Amino acid sequence: MKKQITYAMTVVLAVVAVSFAAPDREAIKAKETAAWQAWKDKKADEFKKLIDKDIRGVYAEGFSNMQKHLEDMQKWDMKSFTISDYQSFSDEPDVIVTTYVVKVEGTFDGQDASGTFNSGSVWKKEKDAWMIIFHTNAKQETATSPAASP
């Protein structure tokens, strides 16, 4: 009888632990996609619902905070984006790290900025909302063929 109670308590504790765990990969991917959609549609209010006010970003052009992100949003004319190879990881109940590939078609400040980017975000649960606190992306290099031998 004692073993049955121990097993039952183990199951209850496991269920409680899972209920406090980070959202599943599809749920956080949906939030990430919503952030990209808000950016594409230039909907700053929707974007700010998913991005922490103290966000930090690291990009080829330099560092970014919320104000810089909002300024840059207005310079983008994004025609489309496609997220693939989405992965998420968490070993804390209130932090999630995501990595993925995003293919973007569009212009930035009138110049073609299309490409395929390796991207990553850090999500933090604040109160009951998941917010991006860090984001980065790096444009994938195009493969070049080796130089011909003489």
VOPA-969471 format. One record per residue: x, y, z of N, C-alpha, C in turn. Coordinates in steps of 0.2 Angstrom, whole numbers, plus 2048, in hexadecimal, padded with zeros to 3 digits. Last residue first. Layout:
N
XYZXYZXYZ;...
***
This chain:
150
8E08826C98E38846C28E587D6BF;8D087E6CF8D787D6D08DA87F6C9;8C388A6D48C58856CF8CD8856D0;8BD88C6E58C088E6DF8C38896DA;8AE8846EA8B58856EA8B88886E4;89F88D6EA8A28886E88AA8896E9;8968936F989A8946F389E88E6F1;88789470088D8906FF8908926F9;8838A370988189E70388889A702;87F8A371B8848A57158828A070F;8718A97238758A47208798A671A;8718B672E8708B47278748AF725;86C8B573E8728B573A8708B3733;8638BC74C8638B874686A8B9742;85C8BC75D8628BD7588608B9752;8558C276C8548BF76585A8C1761;84E8C277C8548C27788528BF771;8418C17818468C678584C8C7781;8318BF77E8388BE77B83C8C377E;8268B878A8288BE78682F8BC783;8178B179081E8AF78D8208B5788;80E8B579E80F8B67978168B4795;80B8B67AC8088B07A880A8B17A1;81A8BC7B18138BB7B38108B57B0;8238B77A48238BC7A981B8BD7AB;82E8AC79E8278AC7A08278B27A5;8388AF7908388AF7978308B0799;8418A978283B8AB78583B8AA78C;84D8AD77684C8AB77D8468AD780;8508A776684D8AC76A84D8A9771;8588A77568578A575C8548AA761;85C8A27458598A774A8588A3750;8638A373586389F73B8618A4741;85B8A872685E8AA72D85E8A4732;85B8AC7168598A771B85E8A8721;8548BB70E8598B670F8568B0714;8528CC7098508C57098568C070B;8548D97098578D670F8548CF70F;8578E66FD8558DF6FE8588DC704;8538F67048588F17018558EA702;8498FE70A84A8FE70384F8FA700;84A8FB71784C90171584E90270E;84A8EB71284B8EF71884E8F5716;83F8DF70B8448E470A8448E8711;83C8CD70983A8D470A8408D9709;83B8BE70F83B8C17098388C870A;8438B271983F8B87198408BB712;8438A37228448A671C8408AC71B;84A89E7318458A272E8478A5727;84D89173C84F894736849898733;85089174E84C88F748850893742;84F88F75F85389075984F88D753;84B89577084989276984E893764;84A89278184E89477B84C891775;84089778E841893789845896783;83D8987A084189A79A841895795;8368937AB83489A7A883989C7A3;83B8877AF8338877AD83188E7AA;8498817A68468857AB83F8867AA;84D87B79B84F8787A184D87C7A7;84887A78A84887E79184A879796;84787D77984B87A77F84987E785;84287B76884287E76E84587A774;84387D75684587975C84487E763;83F87D74683D88074C83F87B752;84087C73884587973C84587C743;83988C73283A88573283F883737;82E89972D83389673383388F732;82E8A572182C89E72383189C728;8278B471C82C8B17208298AA721;8258C27108238BC7138298B9717;8278D070F8228CD70A8208C670D;82B8DD71882B8D67188258D3714;8328EB71982C8E971582D8E1713;8388F47268388EE7238318EE71F;8388FF72E83C90072883B8F9724;8308FD73982D90173483190172E;8398F57408338F273D8308F6738;8438FE7458448F973F83E8F673C;83B90375083E90774A83F903744;83A8F77578348FB75583690074F;8478F575A8438F075783D8F3754;84B90076284E8FF75B84A8FA757;8438FE76D842904769845903762;8488F27728418F27708408F876B;8588F076B8548F077184D8F176E;8678E97648608EC76385C8EB76A;8778EA75C8738E876186C8EC760;87B8E674A87C8E97518778E6756;8798E073E87A8E873E87B8EB745;8788D374287E8D573E87F8DD73E;8728D37538718D274B8778D5748;8698D07618708D175E86F8CF757;85E8D876D8608D57678678D5764;8558D977B85B8DA77885C8D6772;8468E07838498DB77F8508DD77D;83E8E678D8468E678E8498E2789;8318E278A8338E978983B8EA78A;8308D37818318D77878338DE786;8248CF77682B8D177682B8D577D;8168CE77481A8C87748228C9775;8118DA77380D8D57788128CF779;8188E17698198E27708168DD775;8118DC75E8188DA75F81A8DB767;8058E375F8058DC76080C8D9761;80A8F075E8068EE7648068E7765;80F8F07518148F17578108EF75D;80E8E97438098EA74980D8EA74F;8138E67378158EC73A8108EE73F;8128D973180C8DE73180D8E5734;81F8D473681D8D572E8188DA72D;81D8D47448228D87418208D9739;8128CB7458118D27478168D7744;8198C07408138C373C8128CA73E;8228BE74A8248BF74381F8C273F;8198BB75581E8C17558208C374E;8138B075080F8B67518148BC752;81E8A775181B8A974A8178AF74B;81F8A675F8258A975B8228AB754;8138A07628158A776481A8AA760;81589475C80F89875A8118A075C;82088F76382189175C81B895759;81988D76F81E89276F820894768;81188276B80E88876E81388E76E;81A87976781587C762812882765;82187577282587876D82087C768;81787978181A87577C81D879776;81D88478F81888278A81B87D785;82587D79E82488279881F87F793;81B8777AC8218777A782087C7A1;8118757B481587B7B581B87C7B0;80D8697B180886E7B080B8757B1;8178617B58168627AE8118687AD;8168617C381C8647C081B8657B8;80A85A7C480A8617C68108647C3;80D84E7BF8088517BC8088597BE;81784A7C981984B7C281484F7BE;80F84A7D481484F7D48168507CD;80783F7D18048457D280984B7D2;8108347D080C8367CA80983D7CB;8158347DD8198367D88168387D2;8098307E480C8377E58118397E0;8088237DF8038287DD80582F7DE;81381D7E481381E7DD80D8237DB;81081E7F28168227EF8168237E8;8058167F280481D7F480A8217F1;80B80A7EF80580D7EB8048147EC;8138087FA8168097F381180C7EE;80A80680480E80C80481180D7FE;8047FA800800800800804806800;
***
